[in-house]
Amino acid sequence: MDRDDVVGRPTGAAKVTIERGPLAKFATAVRDGSPVYQDVAAARAAGFDDIPLPPTYAFSALQYWGKFPGDQPPDPTGGANPMMEIMGGLRSEGGGMILHGEQEFEYHRPVVAGETLTCEGKVTDFYSKESSSGKTMTFIVTEDVYRDAAGEPVLTSRMNLIHRA
């Protein structure tokens, strides 16, 4: 598959509603004992409008908690997510390993319970290179942009998956 065939392709779209309960449970699960994730008064005293998203919540839980089936936008991938197509194809052709190489979060402002966000994802880079052991490594980089009700970006999440032959 060629870079020009992949970069820019959509990876999905979603609408999510941020809820206090899942935020509190997630913070507990990752052993973050800060009261801002458990107590609205503590969150407000810390300068938030409500319970804020824990930093890595966007990767682990955001699209699983608060993503109601009837509220979802049409699937922009047409049922063909390029991440699964590429990595699945490489895996089935020659085995190898798929690694989660990197994850990055850019918060444009605090995201808090009670907000409803829309998300659109796309492939932002695709390339291959040789590892030090002479194996081919294929990289696919994706970006999800979450927007608030006004359409302003509030969170950008970038992920890099690697297939090593």
N, C-alpha and C positions, 0 to 999 in steps of 0.2 A: 504494500500500500504506500502511496506517495504522500509526502507532507502536504502538498496542495489539496489532496483529496480529504484530508483529515482536519487540518487547522480551520477553526471557525464552525465546525459542525456542532450542533446542539447535543448536550448530554442529558437534558431533562428540564422540567419546569415543575414548580410546586407552589402551593399556598399553605402556610403554616400559621397556627395561632399559638403564641407563647403562653404557657400555663405555669402557675406557681408550683404546683405539686411536683411535676417532673423536674423542674429546676432544683427544688430542694432535694429530691431523691438522687439526682445526678451528683450534686455537690457532696452528699453523704457517701455515695458510691466511690467517688474519687478522693475521699477523705479530706475534703476541704471543710474545715469546721467554722468558717467565717459565718457570723450571724446574719450577714447581708443576704445569704441564700435561704435562710430559714424564717426570718422575721421582717415583715414589711417596715416596721418602725426602725429597725436597725438599718435596713436598706435606705430608707429616706434620710436617716441621720447621716449616712455616708454620702448623700448627695444624689441618690438615684430616685426616680419617680416611683419605682416598684422593685420587686425582686429582679436583679440583673441576670443575664446569661452568664454561667461560668465560662471561662475562656475557651475550653475545648468542646463545649456542648454542641457547637455547630457541626463538628465532624461526627460525633458519636450519637447524637440523639435528635437534633433539630428536625430532621425530616421524618422521624419516626413518631415523635410525640407531638400531637397537635396537627397532624396532616390528615384531615377528614376527607374520605374518598369523594363525597359529593361536591366538595369545594374545589377540586383540582382543575387546573387549566388543561387544555388539550396537550397531548404529548408531542413536543416538537421534533422528536427523533423518528417518528413514524414507526416506532417499535424496533429500531435498529440503533442501539446505543453504541457509538464508536469505541468506547472503552472496552466493552465486552466483546465486540467484534474483533478488535485488534488483538487484545491480550488473549482472548479465547482461541483465536486463530493461531497465534504463535505457539500457544501451549499445546494445541492439538496436533500441530505440524511437527514439533520437535521436542516436546516436553519442556524442561527447564523450570525455572522458578519465577513467580511473580512477587515482587516486593513493593511495599508501600515505602517509597523513597523519601518523601518529604510532605509536610503539611504546614500551611501558613494561614493565619487569620489576620485580616486587617479590619479592625472595628473603626468605622467612620464616626460613630457615636455610641453611647451605651444602648444596648437592646434590653428591654425589660418585659416582664410578664404583662399580659393584656394586649400586646401588640399583635397585629396580623401582618405577616410579611409575604411577599411573593419572591420567588427565586427562579432564575434562569441560569443554566449552566452551558458551558461550551468548551471545546478543546482549544487551548491556546498555543500548544507547541507539540511537535512530534518529531523525533529524531532517533538515530542509532549511532552507537560508537563501540569500539572494541575495549574490553576490559583489560587489565594488566595481564590476565591469564590467557588472552587471545579469544575470549568468548564474546559474541555479539550481545550487546545490551540495547534494548529498545525502550525509549522513554516516551510516555504520553503525559502531558500536563493539562490539567483541567482547571477551570475557574467557575465558581458559583457566586453570583451576586444576589444578595438579599436586599429587597427594597421595602420601605415602609409604605403606608397608605398614600402618602404624597408622591410616591415614586422615587424618593431619594434613596441612594444606596446607604445602607447602615452597616453591612458586613460583607466582606469579600473573602471567600475561602479558596485557596489554591492547593491542589494536590498533584503529586508526581507519582505515577506508577512505573515500575521498571520490570521488564521481562529480561531475564538472563538465560540465554540458550544453554 
